[in-house]
Amino acid sequence: MAYVRFQSAEPNAEGRHPGFLGLINNLSKAGRLTAEQEEFRRTNHAWYESHYTNPATVDPTVYDHSINPGATAWFKESAEALVARAAGYLEVLEAHGVRCDKLVSRQAPGKIIYEDADQIVVIPFSA
């Protein structure tokens, strides 16, 4: 099993590497997206919400950094539609000069604290 994550190339002020959904949300909150990009964000966020489970709805503490420091979500490579849909987000991020790296791990990249058919959330081994 391989796992895939798209995250910021540079850490944020808290030392974390936000994923592509968080990065585009940050651009939206800052009012930096064009009307077309904002529509893309809303439409595709709705698609993701209807096609995969948000781990925080199953376990509200999964991303609580005091409980699960550095928790990050990774798609399972077998979740091809979820992984493929990231390409449009990467295009928007690139248009704004936000570099987003694709990481692939052939094994769980940390201690698994959540898992479903499409993804895992891990506490990285380095945390």
Buried (B, 14 or more C-beta within 10 A) or exposed (E): EEBBBBBBEEEEEEEBBBBBBEBBBBBBEEEBBEEEBBEBBEEBBEEBEEEBEEBBEEBEEBBEEEEBEBBBBBBBBEBEEBBEBBEBBBEBBEEBEBEBEEEEBEEBBBEEBBBEEBBBBBBEEEE
